[in-house]
Amino acid sequence: AGETRRRENVAWIATIAVHPDFRRQGIASALLDICESELKTPSVRLTVRKTNTEAIQLYEQRGYHLVGIMREYYGDNEDGIIYEKQLFS
């Protein structure tokens, strides 16, 4: 699920989640592949908890880079890390 902000030429992936019983099977990568292939914007962004090191590692391996921090973004006041990937120019 996500939204497109055409004026900014960026789409946001709102949520990527995989049940713990099914992690490390390539499901998150497959979900990202589908999202990225369907987008018609030059870049995509997402937000991840700063403590979610497994997701951060996945995003970085897939070419996402850190572009910002949203302080106390989550309900428990944890910071959100904003990652972005260029899909095309």
Secondary structure, DSSP 4 states (H G I P E B T S, - for coil): -EEEEGGGTEEEE------GGGTTSSHHHHHHHHHHHH--SSEEEEEEETT-HHHHHHHHHTT-EEEEEETT-STT---EEEEEEE---
